[in-house]
Structures are given as C-alpha cells and as structure tokens.
Amino acid sequence: MNIAMVLYGLSLDRKGQETVKKLKKSVCIEEWGKDLLADVAGATLFSAGVYSFAVNADFAPGGITGLAILAHHFLPSLPIGTLTVLLNIPVIILCYAYLGKKYLLKSIIAMGIVAFMLDVVFPHVPAYHGDPLLAALFAGLISGTGLSLIYMRGYCSGGSDFLIMAIRKKLPHLSVGSITLLIDGSIILAGGFVFGRVDAVLQGIVMTAASTVMIDKILYGTGSGKRITVITDKGQEVADAIGKQIGRGVTMMQVTGAYSGLPHTMLLCACSNAEGYRVKKLVYSIDEKALIMISPNDEVYGLGFKNPEE
C-alpha cells in the first residue's frame, strides 16, 4: 500500500513537472512574440525617422546610426544598415560583460531588423525633402518613439544604446534620454565638419533633443511627477493643508538639525508636476521659514498614481 502511494505520488510529480515545463514554454513563446512585435514596430518607426528625414537632409543624429550616416557620406556604396552592423561589432564586444547573453541576443535581433528596414525597405519609400528644421524635428519624434517601443521590452537596438544601457546599469539614477544626449554630442559635432554646415550641427541637436524628450515622455512621462521634501516647525498644519486643499497624502518624520540641534518635522509628498507649484505656495503661506526641496520622480506607483501592476 505504501509503495503504491509513493508510485502514485511520483506519477503526480512527473505530471506536475511536465505541466510546469509546458507553462514555462508557453510564457517564453509569448515573451519572444511580444519582443518580435516590438522589434518590428520600433524598427519601422526608427528607420522611418532616420532614413526618410535625416539622411536626405544631410545631417547626422547621434549614436552609431549617426556614425553610419557619416561613413556612408564617404562610402556611398555601403548601405547605412550594413555600416551600422559593422560599427556595432566592437561595441558589442566591449559591452558584453555588462549586459549579459539574453540582453545582447534580443538587442542583436532588434539591430538586425533595423538594418533590414534601413537597407531594404525604406530606400523604396519616398523621403521628405522639405524644411530642414521640420525634417530634424520629425526625425527625432518618430525615431524616439520607435526606440521607446524597443526599450519598453527591456533591451535596445544596438549601437550607442549598448553603451547607454551599460552606463545606466552603473548609474541607474540617470535617465536613458539624458545619457543619450551626453554621448551623442560629439557625433553631432562631427556631422558639422563632414557636411561643412553649421546647420547640420543644429539639425542634429534638434533631432537628438526631440528624440530624448520623446523617449523620456513615453518611458516615464505618464507616471512622472514631483517629490517634495519639506522641513518645517508646523508639520501637522502643513500636512493637513496639503491633504485638504490639494488632496495629496503626506508622510511625516521627526528630524533634528545637525547644526542647531533643534527638532523639526520633515514632510514627504509625491504629487503631479502641475501640483508641485501649488504645494510650494501652500507651504510658504503657512511657514515662511520652511525649507523645501523639489525633485523629479520618473515614475510614481501607488494610490493616486500608476497601478503597480502596469
């Protein structure tokens, strides 16, 4: 009887293990399917921004794509997508240790799709030849949207993105857009020398700035807000006023000034960007001597903000 029960238990365990394996496989297939969909949509938008607007306007955006456009200027026989892949090889080798196999594999797939779009698809799509400023602006907005779709899946499209994500792993307090802006500056300046126009630099700046804003707004914008820290001697009064007049909760802590040795109340309040000014004005209407520190919050989860499950 005991042996039979054991065998029956083992049989159930095997069935359970098989079920778990099937579920894991199903989840994995679904994840890769979503990744592929994001790759195609993101690569299409990114390539549209770069090829249809930037290439024909004779300016270089930042990143490896910008370097590829500059190289294409001297080597017109080599397509931009192919040059992008070639320039990515040393970057991939340098960043391998920081990013891991899975991240690199998914990013390489995205990079391959981008190269295909740049070399095969968009050369047959009519390009924009109108106002240079509009070309730079829409190149940034469209390409930034495409990159955001890829970033949302937790990887990138290669190039300087590898460097950006490696830096962000080391310095997570920096936003993706800010790091992009820092890295791309030198490439944009190089574009001015290659094309022999100051306007090429200005167009590159406009495109990169527009892309930066779009990336940050899509990745963080819907949940962004302000984090307000207040040091005051009228803690309860200020907290009550914020709750009643603005409708935001406040966390209170008792603190001591290191220099004066006097006790104070520290208030911590998370609010929307629009509410930040109202909170500051309200605090100073109650306590003119209050110390207020206002910082940006990229994302805020919880009651009154984003759903933690999103």
LUMMI-91426 format. One line per field, with one value per atom (N, C-alpha, C): x, y, z; residue in one letter. Coordinates in steps of 0.05 Angstrom, whole numbers, plus 32768, in hexadecimal, padded with zeros to 4 digits. Atoms other than C-alpha are relative to their C-alpha. Example, Ala and Ser with C-alpha at 12.3 -4.5 7.8 and 13.67 -1.06 7.14 Angstrom:
# residues 2
east 8012  80F6  8012  7FF0  8111  7FF1
north 7FE8  7FA6  8018  7FE8  7FEB  8016
up 8000  809C  8000  7FFF  808F  800E
type A  A  A  S  S  S
END
This chain:
# residues 310
east 8011  8000  8011  7FEE  8038  800F  7FF2  805E  7FEF  8013  8020  7FFC  8004  8015  8019  7FE7  805E  8001  8000  8059  7FEC  8015  8018  8009  7FF6  8039  8015  7FEB  8074  7FF3  800E  8044  7FF4  800C  8021  8016  7FE9  8065  8009  7FF7  8079  7FEC  8014  8037  8001  7FFE  803F  8018  7FE8  8085  7FFD  8005  806F  7FED  8013  8036  800F  7FF0  8067  8012  7FEF  8096  7FF0  8011  805D  7FF9  8007  8048  8018  7FE8  808F  8006  7FFB  8096  7FEC  8015  8054  8006  7FFA  8069  8018  7FE8  80AD  7FF9  8009  808C  7FF1  8010  805C  8013  7FED  8096  8010  7FF1  80BE  7FEE  8013  8080  7FFC  8004  8075  801A  7FE7  80BF  8003  7FFE  80BC  7FED  8013  807E  800B  7FF4  80A1  8017  7FE9  80DF  7FF7  8009  80B9  7FF4  800C  808F  8015  7FEB  80CA  8013  7FEC  80FA  7FF4  800D  80C7  7FFF  8001  80BD  801B  7FE5  8107  800C  7FF5  811B  7FF2  800F  80E4  800B  7FF5  80FF  801B  7FE4  8147  8002  7FFC  8142  7FEF  8013  8105  8004  7FFD  8118  801D  7FE5  8161  8014  7FEC  8189  8000  8002  816F  8002  7FFC  8176  801D  7FE3  81C2  8007  7FF7  81CA  8001  7FFD  81DD  7FF5  8008  81B8  8016  7FEC  81DC  8000  7FFF  81EF  800E  7FF3  820A  7FF3  800E  81D5  800B  7FF4  81F1  801C  7FE6  8237  7FFD  8005  821B  7FF9  8007  81FD  8019  7FE7  8240  8012  7FF0  8264  7FF5  800D  8231  8005  7FF9  8242  801A  7FE6  8289  7FFF  8001  8276  7FE3  801C  8234  7FF8  8007  8239  7FF7  8008  822F  7FE6  8019  81E7  8002  7FFE  81D9  7FFB  8006  81BB  8018  7FE8  81F8  8017  7FEC  8227  7FF9  8008  81FF  8007  7FFA  8208  801F  7FE3  8253  800B  7FF7  825C  7FF8  800A  8235  8012  7FF1  8265  8013  7FEE  829B  7FF1  8010  8266  7FF4  800B  8245  8015  7FEA  8288  8007  7FFA  8296  7FEB  8016  8252  7FF5  800A  8248  7FFF  7FFE  825F  7FEB  8013  822E  7FE3  801C  81EF  7FF6  8009  81ED  7FF6  8006  81DB  7FE4  801C  818F  7FFB  8004  8190  800D  7FF2  81C4  7FF2  800D  819F  7FE7  8018  815D  8007  7FF8  8180  800C  7FF5  81A6  7FEA  8017  8164  7FF3  800C  8147  8012  7FEC  8187  7FFE  8002  8180  7FE7  8019  8138  8002  7FFB  814C  8011  7FEE  8184  7FF0  8011  8152  7FEE  8012  8121  8010  7FF0  8158  800A  7FF3  8177  7FED  8011  813D  7FE5  801B  80FB  7FFF  8004  8103  800E  7FF6  812F  7FEA  8016  80EE  7FE8  8015  80C4  8007  7FFA  80BE  800A  7FF5  80E9  7FF7  8008  80DA  8017  7FEC  80FE  7FF9  8009  80DD  8011  7FF2  80F0  8014  7FEC  8132  7FF9  8007  8119  7FEA  8016  80D9  800B  7FF4  8103  800E  7FF2  812E  7FED  8013  80F3  7FF1  800F  80CA  8012  7FED  8107  8004  7FFC  8111  7FE7  8019  80C8  7FF9  8008  80BD  8015  7FEC  8100  7FFF  8002  80F8  7FE9  8017  80B4  8007  7FF7  80D2  8012  7FED  810B  7FF1  800F  80DA  7FF1  800E  80B2  8013  7FEC  80F2  800A  7FF7  810A  7FEB  8015  80C7  8002  7FFD  80D8  8019  7FE9  8117  801A  7FE7  814C  8002  7FFD  8164  8005  7FFD  8174  801D  7FE3  81C0  800D  7FF2  81F4  8005  7FFB  81FB  7FEC  8014  81BD  800D  7FF1  81EB  800F  7FF0  8218  7FED  8013  81DB  7FF6  800B  81BE  8015  7FEA  8202  8005  7FFC  820B  7FE9  8017  81C4  8001  7FFD  81D4  8012  7FED  820D  7FF5  800B  81E8  7FE1  801C  819E  7FEF  800F  818A  7FFF  8001  8198  7FEB  8014  8160  800D  7FF6  8169  8004  7FFE  815C  8018  7FE9  8190  801B  7FE7  81C7  8003  8000  81B4  800A  7FF9  81BB  801E  7FE4  8201  8012  7FEF  821C  7FFF  8004  8200  800C  7FF6  821D  8018  7FE8  8261  7FFA  8006  8242  7FF1  800E  8214  8013  7FEC  824F  8010  7FF1  8274  7FF0  8011  8239  8003  7FFC  8244  8019  7FE8  828B  7FFE  8003  8279  7FEF  8012  823F  8007  7FF7  8262  7FEB  8016  8225  7FFC  8008  8217  7FE4  801C  81CE  7FFE  8000  81E0  8002  7FFE  81F4  7FE6  8019  81B5  7FEA  8014  818A  8004  7FFA  81AD  7FF7  8008  81A1  7FE1  801D  8157  7FF5  800A  814E  8005  7FF9  8172  7FEF  8010  814D  7FE3  801B  810A  7FFE  7FFF  811C  8002  7FFC  8133  7FE6  8019  80F2  7FEB  8014  80C8  8005  7FF9  80EE  7FF8  8006  80E8  7FE2  801C  809F  7FF1  800D  808B  8007  7FF8  80B4  7FF8  8005  80A8  7FE9  8012  8078  7FE5  801B  8036  7FFF  8000  804C  8012  7FED  807C  7FF3  800B  8073  8016  7FED  8095  8001  7FFC  80B2  8008  7FFB  80AD  8006  7FF7  80D3  7FFF  8003  80C1  800B  7FF8  80E5  7FF3  8010  80B7  7FFB  8008  80A3  7FE2  801E  8059  7FF7  8005  8057  7FE4  801B  8011  7FEE  8010  7FF3  8004  7FFA  8017  7FF5  800A  8005  7FE2  801E  7FBB  7FF8  8007  7FBA  8005  7FFB  7FDA  7FEA  8015  7FA8  7FE5  801A  7F6B  7FFE  8002  7F7C  800B  7FF4  7FA5  7FF8  8009  7F8D  8016  7FE9  7FD2  8007  7FF7  7FEA  801C  7FE6  8027  800A  7FF3  8058  8011  7FF2  8073  8015  7FEA  80B5  800B  7FF3  80D5  801E  7FE3  811C  800C  7FF1  8152  8015  7FEC  817C  801C  7FE5  81C6  800E  7FF2  81DE  7FF3  800E  81A8  7FF9  8009  8196  7FE3  801D  814D  7FEF  8012  8114  7FEF  8012  80EC  7FF0  8010  80B9  8007  7FFB  80CA  7FE8  8017  8091  8009  7FFA  8096  7FE5  8019  8061  8006  7FFE  805C  7FE7  8016  8031  8006  7FFC  8027  8011  7FF1  8051  7FF0  8011  8017  7FFA  8005  800C  8018  7FE8  8054  8001  8000  804E  7FEC  8015  800D  8009  7FF6  802E  8014  7FEC  8069  7FF3  800D  803C  7FF0  8010  800F  8012  7FEE  804A  800A  7FF5  8067  7FEA  8015  8023  7FFB  8003  8024  801A  7FE6  806F  8014  7FED  809B  801D  7FE4  80D9  8005  7FFD  80CD  8016  7FEC  8103  7FF2  800E  80E7  8014  7FF0  810B  7FED  8012  80E8  8011  7FF1  8102  7FED  8012  80E7  7FFE  8005  80C9  7FFA  8005  80D0  7FE6  8018  809A  7FF6  800C  806A  7FEA  8014  8042  7FF1  8010  800A  7FE6  801A  7FC8  8003  7FFF  7FBC  8013  7FEC  7FF3  7FFC  8002  8003  7FFB  8005  7FEC  801A  7FE6  8027  8002  7FFF  8014  8005  7FFC  801E  801D
north 7FE8  8000  8019  7FE9  8031  8004  7FFE  8020  800B  7FF6  802C  801E  7FE4  806F  8011  7FF3  8082  8002  8000  806D  8014  7FEE  8094  801D  7FE5  80D1  8008  7FFB  80CB  8007  7FFB  80C7  801C  7FE5  8107  8015  7FED  8129  8003  7FFF  8117  8010  7FF2  8130  801E  7FE4  8170  800D  7FF5  817A  8005  7FFC  8170  8018  7FE9  81A2  801A  7FE8  81D5  8006  7FFC  81CA  800C  7FF6  81D5  801D  7FE4  8215  8013  7FF0  822F  8004  7FFE  8220  8013  7FEE  8243  801D  7FE5  8280  800B  7FF8  8281  8007  7FFB  827D  801B  7FE7  82B5  8018  7FEA  82E0  8007  7FFB  82D7  800B  7FF5  82E5  801D  7FE4  8327  800F  7FF3  8337  8004  7FFD  832A  8015  7FEB  8355  801C  7FE6  838E  8006  7FFC  8384  800B  7FF8  838A  801C  7FE5  83C6  8015  7FED  83E9  8005  7FFE  83DB  8010  7FF2  83F4  801E  7FE4  8436  800D  7FF5  8440  8004  7FFE  8432  8015  7FEB  8460  801B  7FE7  8498  8006  7FFC  848D  8002  8001  847B  8015  7FEF  84A3  801E  7FE4  84E3  8009  7FF7  84E5  7FFD  8006  84C4  8014  7FEE  84F0  801D  7FE5  852F  8007  7FFC  8527  800A  7FFC  8526  7FE5  801A  84F0  8002  8002  84DE  7FF4  800C  84C2  7FE2  801D  847A  7FF3  800F  8443  8006  7FF9  8454  8019  7FE7  849A  7FFB  8007  847D  7FF2  800E  8450  8013  7FEC  848B  8010  7FF3  84AF  7FEF  8013  8471  7FFD  8003  846A  8018  7FE8  84B1  7FFC  8006  8499  7FE6  801A  8452  7FFB  8002  8459  7FE5  801B  8412  7FED  8010  83F6  800B  7FF5  83FC  8005  7FF7  841C  7FE9  8016  83DE  7FED  8011  83B4  800D  7FF1  83EA  8000  8000  83EC  7FE5  801B  83A1  7FFE  8002  83A6  8011  7FEE  83E0  7FF6  800B  83BA  7FEA  8018  837F  8007  7FFA  83A0  8009  7FF7  83C0  7FE8  8018  837C  7FF1  800E  835E  800E  7FF1  8396  7FFE  7FFF  8394  7FE5  801B  8349  7FF9  8007  8342  800F  7FF0  8378  7FF8  8003  8363  7FE3  801B  8317  7FF5  800E  82E3  8006  7FFD  82EA  801C  7FE4  8336  8005  7FFB  8336  7FF1  800F  8300  800E  7FF2  8325  801B  7FE7  8366  7FFD  8006  8347  7FFB  8005  832F  801A  7FE6  8375  8010  7FF2  8391  7FF5  800C  8360  8009  7FF7  8375  801D  7FE4  83BE  8002  8000  83B0  7FF8  8009  838B  8017  7FEB  83C5  8017  7FEA  83F8  7FFA  8007  83D2  7FF5  800E  83AD  800E  7FF6  83CE  801E  7FE3  8419  800D  7FF4  8426  8001  8000  8418  8011  7FEF  8447  801D  7FE4  8490  800F  7FF1  84BC  801D  7FE4  8501  8013  7FED  853A  801D  7FE5  8576  800F  7FEF  85A5  7FF1  800F  858F  7FFE  8000  85A3  7FEB  8014  857A  7FE4  801A  8540  7FF6  8007  8541  7FFA  8003  8549  7FE6  8019  8510  7FE8  8017  84E4  7FF8  8006  84EA  7FF4  800A  84E0  7FE4  801A  84A4  7FEB  8014  8481  7FFC  8003  848F  7FEF  8012  846E  7FE3  801B  8432  7FF3  800A  842B  7FFB  8004  8432  7FE5  8019  83F6  7FE8  8014  83CD  8000  7FFD  83E8  7FF4  800A  83D5  7FE2  801D  838C  7FF9  8006  8393  7FFC  8002  8395  8017  7FE9  83C3  7FF7  8007  83C6  8001  8001  83C4  801C  7FE7  83FA  800D  7FF1  8430  7FF8  800A  8412  7FEC  8013  83DA  8010  7FF0  840F  800E  7FF2  8435  7FED  8013  83F7  7FF6  8008  83E2  8016  7FE9  8428  8001  7FFE  8426  7FEA  8015  83E4  8009  7FF6  8407  8018  7FE8  8448  8001  8002  8437  8019  7FE8  847C  8012  7FF0  8499  7FF4  800A  8495  7FF8  8009  8474  8018  7FE9  84B6  8011  7FEF  84DC  7FF4  800D  84A9  8002  7FFE  84A9  801B  7FE4  84F5  8004  7FFC  84F2  7FF2  8010  84BB  800A  7FF9  84D6  801A  7FE5  851C  8000  8000  850A  7FF8  8009  84E6  8016  7FEA  8520  8016  7FEC  8550  7FF6  800B  8522  8003  7FFC  8527  801B  7FE5  8572  8002  8000  8566  7FF0  8011  852E  800D  7FF3  8553  801D  7FE5  8596  8016  7FED  85B9  8002  7FFC  85D7  7FF6  8009  85C7  7FE2  801D  857D  7FFA  8004  8583  8007  7FF7  85AA  7FEB  8015  8576  7FE7  8017  853E  8004  7FFA  8560  7FFF  8000  856B  7FE3  801B  8522  7FF1  800E  8507  800A  7FF5  8536  7FF6  800A  8522  7FE3  801C  84D9  7FFB  8002  84E2  8005  7FF9  8504  7FEA  8015  84CF  7FE7  8018  8496  8002  7FFC  84B3  8002  7FFD  84C5  7FE6  801A  8481  7FEC  8013  8459  8009  7FF6  8486  8014  7FE9  84BE  7FFB  8005  849D  7FFE  8002  8492  8013  7FEE  84CA  8014  7FED  84FD  800D  7FF3  8523  7FF2  8009  850C  8018  7FE8  8544  7FF9  8004  8542  801B  7FE7  8577  7FFD  7FFF  8587  8018  7FEB  85B0  7FFC  8002  85BF  7FFF  8002  85BC  7FE8  8018  8576  7FF7  800A  8561  8014  7FEB  85A3  7FFF  8002  859E  7FE7  8019  8555  8000  7FFE  8563  8011  7FEE  859C  7FF3  800E  8572  7FEB  8014  853B  800B  7FF4  8568  8010  7FED  859B  7FF4  800C  8570  7FE3  801B  852B  7FEB  8012  850B  7FF8  800A  84E0  8009  7FF7  84F3  7FED  8011  84C9  8013  7FEF  84EA  7FF1  800B  84DC  8015  7FEE  84FC  8000  7FFE  8515  8015  7FEC  853D  800D  7FF2  8573  7FFB  8007  855F  8018  7FE7  85A7  800C  7FF3  85C3  7FED  8013  8583  8002  7FFC  8599  7FEC  8013  8569  800E  7FF6  8573  7FE9  8015  854D  8000  8003  8532  7FF4  8009  8529  7FF6  800B  84FE  7FFD  8000  8508  7FFA  8006  84E9  800C  7FF3  8511  8002  7FFD  851F  8019  7FE8  8553  8019  7FE8  8583  8008  7FFB  857C  800A  7FF9  858A  801D  7FE3  85D6  8006  7FFB  85D5  7FF7  8009  85AC  8014  7FED  85DC  801A  7FE7  8619  7FFD  8005  85FA  7FFD  8004  85E6  801B  7FE6  862D  8013  7FF0  864A  7FFA  8008  8624  8005  7FFD  8625  800C  7FF2  8659  7FF7  8009  863A  7FE3  801D  85F4  7FFD  8008  85D2  7FEC  8011  85B3  7FF6  800C  8583  7FF2  800B  8571  7FF1  8011  8537  7FF2  800E  8513  7FE3  801C  84CE  7FF5  800B  84A6  7FEF  8011  8475  7FFF  8001  8475  7FEB  8015  8437  8001  8001  8430  8010  7FF2  8450  801C  7FE5  848E  8003  7FFF  847C  7FE8  8017  8441  7FE7  801A  83FB  7FF1  800E  83D2  7FE8  8017  8399  8008  7FF7  83C4  7FFC
up 8000  8000  8000  7FFF  8012  7FE7  8019  7FD4  7FEA  8014  7FA9  8003  7FFC  7FC9  7FF7  8008  7FBD  7FE2  801D  7F74  7FF4  8009  7F6C  8004  7FFB  7F8B  7FEC  8014  7F5C  7FE5  8019  7F22  7FFE  7FFF  7F38  7FFE  8002  7F41  7FE4  801C  7EFA  7FEF  8010  7EDE  8007  7FF8  7F07  7FF4  800C  7EEE  7FE2  801D  7EA6  7FFB  8002  7EB1  8003  7FFB  7ECD  7FE8  8017  7E92  7FE9  8015  7E61  8004  7FF9  7E85  7FFB  8004  7E85  7FE2  801D  7E3B  7FF3  800B  7E2C  8007  7FF8  7E54  7FF0  800F  7E30  7FE3  801C  7DEB  7FFF  7FFF  7DFE  8003  7FFB  7E17  7FE7  8019  7DD7  7FEA  8013  7DAE  8004  7FF9  7DD2  7FF9  8007  7DC9  7FE2  801E  7D7E  7FF6  8008  7D77  8006  7FF8  7D9D  7FEE  8012  7D71  7FE5  801B  7D30  8001  7FFE  7D46  8007  7FF8  7D68  7FE9  8016  7D2E  7FE9  8016  7CFB  8006  7FF9  7D20  8001  7FFE  7D2F  7FE4  801B  7CE7  7FF0  800E  7CCD  8008  7FF7  7CF8  7FF5  8009  7CE4  7FE2  801D  7C9A  7FF2  800E  7C85  8006  7FF8  7CAA  8003  7FF9  7CC1  7FE8  8014  7C89  7FE9  8017  7C51  8006  7FF7  7C7A  8005  7FFC  7C7F  801C  7FE5  7CCA  800E  7FF2  7CFB  801C  7FE4  7D3B  8010  7FEF  7D76  7FFD  8000  7D82  7FE9  8015  7D56  7FE5  8019  7D22  7FF4  8009  7D1E  7FF4  800B  7D14  7FE5  8019  7CDE  7FE9  8014  7CBA  7FF7  8007  7CBD  7FEF  8010  7CA3  7FE4  801A  7C6C  7FEE  8010  7C56  7FF1  800D  7C46  7FF1  800D  7C32  7FF6  8008  7C0C  7FF6  800A  7BF1  8016  7FE9  7C37  800C  7FF5  7C50  801E  7FE4  7C93  8014  7FEE  7CB3  8004  7FFF  7CA2  8010  7FF1  7CBC  801E  7FE4  7CFC  800E  7FF5  7D07  8004  7FFE  7CF9  8017  7FEA  7D29  801B  7FE6  7D5E  800B  7FF7  7D61  8017  7FEA  7D8C  8019  7FE9  7DB8  800F  7FF4  7DC4  8010  7FF2  7DD7  801B  7FE9  7E08  8016  7FED  7E29  8008  7FFB  7E2C  801E  7FE4  7E74  8011  7FF0  7E8C  7FFB  8008  7E68  8000  7FFF  7E66  7FE6  8019  7E31  7FF6  8008  7E31  7FF5  8008  7E2D  7FE4  8019  7DF5  7FE9  8015  7DCD  7FF6  8008  7DCE  7FF2  800C  7DBE  7FE4  801A  7D84  7FEC  8012  7D67  7FF8  8006  7D6C  7FED  8011  7D4D  7FE3  801A  7D13  7FF1  800C  7D06  7FF7  8007  7D07  7FE7  8017  7CD5  7FE7  8017  7CA8  7FF7  8008  7CAA  7FF2  800C  7C9B  7FE4  8019  7C61  7FEB  8013  7C42  7FFC  8001  7C53  7FF9  8002  7C5A  7FE8  8019  7C1D  7FEA  8014  7BF6  8009  7FF5  7C21  7FFA  8005  7C0B  8019  7FEA  7C37  8001  7FFD  7C52  7FF7  800A  7C2F  8005  7FFA  7C4F  8013  7FEE  7C86  8012  7FF1  7CA8  801E  7FE3  7CEE  8005  7FFD  7CE5  7FFD  8004  7CCB  801A  7FE7  7D0A  8016  7FEA  7D39  7FFD  8003  7D1B  8000  7FFE  7D14  801D  7FE4  7D5F  800D  7FF4  7D72  7FF7  800B  7D45  8009  7FF8  7D54  801E  7FE3  7D9E  8009  7FFB  7D9E  7FFA  8007  7D7B  8015  7FEC  7DAD  801A  7FE7  7DE7  8000  8001  7DCF  8005  7FFC  7DCF  801D  7FE5  7E12  8014  7FEE  7E31  8005  7FFD  7E26  800F  7FEF  7E4F  7FF2  800F  7E19  7FED  8011  7DE2  7FE3  801D  7D97  7FF8  8006  7D9C  8000  8002  7D91  801B  7FE7  7DC5  8015  7FEC  7DE5  8013  7FEE  7DFF  8015  7FED  7E1E  8014  7FEF  7E39  8016  7FEC  7E5B  8013  7FEE  7E76  8014  7FEE  7E94  8014  7FEE  7EB0  8015  7FEC  7ED3  8016  7FEC  7EF5  800E  7FF5  7F00  7FFB  8005  7F05  8005  7FFB  7F1D  7FE8  8018  7ED8  7FED  8013  7EA5  7FE6  801B  7E61  7FEE  8011  7E3E  8006  7FF8  7E66  7FF7  8008  7E58  7FE2  801E  7E0E  7FF8  8007  7E0C  8003  7FFB  7E2A  7FEC  8012  7DFE  7FE3  801C  7DBD  7FF7  8007  7DC1  7FEE  8011  7DA3  7FE4  801B  7D68  7FF1  800D  7D59  7FF7  8007  7D5A  7FE8  8017  7D2A  7FE6  8017  7CFB  7FF4  800B  7CF5  7FEF  800F  7CDD  7FE6  8018  7CAD  7FEA  8013  7C8C  7FFB  8005  7C92  8005  7FFA  7CAF  801E  7FE4  7CF3  8005  7FFE  7CE5  8005  7FFB  7CE5  801D  7FE3  7D2E  800D  7FF4  7D3F  7FFB  8007  7D1B  8010  7FF0  7D3F  801D  7FE4  7D82  8002  8000  7D71  8000  8002  7D5D  801A  7FE7  7D9B  8017  7FEA  7DCA  7FFE  8004  7DAB  8007  7FFA  7DB0  801E  7FE3  7DF8  800F  7FF3  7E0D  7FFB  8006  7DEA  800F  7FF1  7E0A  801D  7FE4  7E50  8005  7FFD  7E46  7FFE  8004  7E2D  8016  7FEC  7E5F  801C  7FE5  7E9C  8002  7FFE  7E8A  800C  7FF6  7E9A  801E  7FE3  7EE2  800E  7FF4  7EED  8012  7FEE  7F23  8010  7FEE  7F5C  801B  7FE4  7F9E  8010  7FF1  7FD0  801D  7FE4  8012  800E  7FF1  8046  801C  7FE4  8087  800C  7FF5  80B3  801E  7FE4  80FB  8003  8000  80E7  7FF0  8010  80CD  7FFD  8002  80DF  7FF2  800D  80C8  7FE1  801C  8085  7FF3  800A  807C  7FFC  8002  808A  7FE9  8016  8058  7FE5  8019  8021  7FFB  8004  802D  7FF9  8005  802E  7FE6  8017  7FF8  7FE6  8019  7FC7  7FFD  8002  7FD8  7FFF  8001  7FE0  801D  7FE6  8019  8006  7FF7  8042  8015  7FEB  806A  8012  7FED  80A9  8010  7FF0  80CD  8012  7FEE  8109  7FFB  8006  80FA  8012  7FEF  811D  7FEF  800F  80FE  800B  7FF6  8102  800B  7FF7  810A  8019  7FEA  8138  8017  7FEC  815C  8007  7FFB  8159  7FF1  800D  8149  7FEB  8016  8108  7FF6  800D  80E0  7FE2  801D  809B  7FF3  800F  806A  7FE4  801B  802B  7FF1  800F  7FF6  7FE2  801D  7FB0  7FF2  800D  7F80  7FE2  801D  7F36  7FFB  8007  7F11  8004  7FFE  7F0F  801D  7FE4  7F5A  8010  7FF2  7F6D  8008  7FF9  7F69  8015  7FEC  7F91  801C  7FE6  7FC8  800C  7FF7  7FCC  800A  7FF8  7FCF  801A  7FE7  8004  8018  7FE9  8031  8009  7FF8  802F  800B  7FF5  803E  801E  7FE4  8080  8010  7FF2  8092  7FED  8011  8071  8003  7FFB  8090  7FF8  8007  8074  7FEB  8015  804B  7FEE  8013  800C  7FEB  8015  7FDD  7FED  8015  7F9B  7FED  8012  7F72  7FED  8013  7F34  8008  7FFD  7F3A  7FE4  801A  7EFA  8000  7FFE  7F10  801D  7FE5  7F4B  7FFF  7FFE  7F5D  801A  7FE8  7F8F  7FFD  8000  7FA2  7FF6  800C  7F78  7FE9  8015  7F47  7FEE  8012  7F19  8010  7FF5  7F26  8002  7FFE  7F41  7FED  8012  7F11  7FE3  801C  7ED3  7FF8
type M  M  M  N  N  N  I  I  I  A  A  A  M  M  M  V  V  V  L  L  L  Y  Y  Y  G  G  G  L  L  L  S  S  S  L  L  L  D  D  D  R  R  R  K  K  K  G  G  G  Q  Q  Q  E  E  E  T  T  T  V  V  V  K  K  K  K  K  K  L  L  L  K  K  K  K  K  K  S  S  S  V  V  V  C  C  C  I  I  I  E  E  E  E  E  E  W  W  W  G  G  G  K  K  K  D  D  D  L  L  L  L  L  L  A  A  A  D  D  D  V  V  V  A  A  A  G  G  G  A  A  A  T  T  T  L  L  L  F  F  F  S  S  S  A  A  A  G  G  G  V  V  V  Y  Y  Y  S  S  S  F  F  F  A  A  A  V  V  V  N  N  N  A  A  A  D  D  D  F  F  F  A  A  A  P  P  P  G  G  G  G  G  G  I  I  I  T  T  T  G  G  G  L  L  L  A  A  A  I  I  I  L  L  L  A  A  A  H  H  H  H  H  H  F  F  F  L  L  L  P  P  P  S  S  S  L  L  L  P  P  P  I  I  I  G  G  G  T  T  T  L  L  L  T  T  T  V  V  V  L  L  L  L  L  L  N  N  N  I  I  I  P  P  P  V  V  V  I  I  I  I  I  I  L  L  L  C  C  C  Y  Y  Y  A  A  A  Y  Y  Y  L  L  L  G  G  G  K  K  K  K  K  K  Y  Y  Y  L  L  L  L  L  L  K  K  K  S  S  S  I  I  I  I  I  I  A  A  A  M  M  M  G  G  G  I  I  I  V  V  V  A  A  A  F  F  F  M  M  M  L  L  L  D  D  D  V  V  V  V  V  V  F  F  F  P  P  P  H  H  H  V  V  V  P  P  P  A  A  A  Y  Y  Y  H  H  H  G  G  G  D  D  D  P  P  P  L  L  L  L  L  L  A  A  A  A  A  A  L  L  L  F  F  F  A  A  A  G  G  G  L  L  L  I  I  I  S  S  S  G  G  G  T  T  T  G  G  G  L  L  L  S  S  S  L  L  L  I  I  I  Y  Y  Y  M  M  M  R  R  R  G  G  G  Y  Y  Y  C  C  C  S  S  S  G  G  G  G  G  G  S  S  S  D  D  D  F  F  F  L  L  L  I  I  I  M  M  M  A  A  A  I  I  I  R  R  R  K  K  K  K  K  K  L  L  L  P  P  P  H  H  H  L  L  L  S  S  S  V  V  V  G  G  G  S  S  S  I  I  I  T  T  T  L  L  L  L  L  L  I  I  I  D  D  D  G  G  G  S  S  S  I  I  I  I  I  I  L  L  L  A  A  A  G  G  G  G  G  G  F  F  F  V  V  V  F  F  F  G  G  G  R  R  R  V  V  V  D  D  D  A  A  A  V  V  V  L  L  L  Q  Q  Q  G  G  G  I  I  I  V  V  V  M  M  M  T  T  T  A  A  A  A  A  A  S  S  S  T  T  T  V  V  V  M  M  M  I  I  I  D  D  D  K  K  K  I  I  I  L  L  L  Y  Y  Y  G  G  G  T  T  T  G  G  G  S  S  S  G  G  G  K  K  K  R  R  R  I  I  I  T  T  T  V  V  V  I  I  I  T  T  T  D  D  D  K  K  K  G  G  G  Q  Q  Q  E  E  E  V  V  V  A  A  A  D  D  D  A  A  A  I  I  I  G  G  G  K  K  K  Q  Q  Q  I  I  I  G  G  G  R  R  R  G  G  G  V  V  V  T  T  T  M  M  M  M  M  M  Q  Q  Q  V  V  V  T  T  T  G  G  G  A  A  A  Y  Y  Y  S  S  S  G  G  G  L  L  L  P  P  P  H  H  H  T  T  T  M  M  M  L  L  L  L  L  L  C  C  C  A  A  A  C  C  C  S  S  S  N  N  N  A  A  A  E  E  E  G  G  G  Y  Y  Y  R  R  R  V  V  V  K  K  K  K  K  K  L  L  L  V  V  V  Y  Y  Y  S  S  S  I  I  I  D  D  D  E  E  E  K  K  K  A  A  A  L  L  L  I  I  I  M  M  M  I  I  I  S  S  S  P  P  P  N  N  N  D  D  D  E  E  E  V  V  V  Y  Y  Y  G  G  G  L  L  L  G  G  G  F  F  F  K  K  K  N  N  N  P  P  P  E  E  E  E  E  E
END
